[in-house]
Amino acid sequence: MWFSWRPRFLWKTLCPIYYADPFGLMVVMPRVVQPVPQEQVDAMPDYYPNITSETKHDDFGMLGGNIVAIDYGLPFKDAVRKQRMYYQGFSGIPATEFPR
């Protein structure tokens, strides 16, 4: 999502990935400050297409004064395939931010 879809949709709420191995076993990100209160996570803007369906406060952290998603990967091949098809429907279109 970071390398392929973030540049296309201009998502601003993903924690940067410095390195990810091809198998998805190791991901290196900057250290974030946690926990982030659930109320702050709930107040984050929604994006369409959706970045992730998870909104647990454990999946977010503070980086440079901004809340970023740190757990936005997909664990299974089928989930990746479905999400890829979903994103391809919007390919080339910047994400639309919907404030709450």
PyMOL commands that set and color helices and strands:
alter all, ss='L'
color gray80, all
select helices_A, chain A and resi 5-9+38-42+57-59+77-88
alter helices_A, ss='H'
color red, helices_A
select strands_A, chain A and resi 19-20+27-28+46-48+60-63+66-69+96-98
alter strands_A, ss='S'
color yellow, strands_A
deselect
rebuild
show_as cartoon
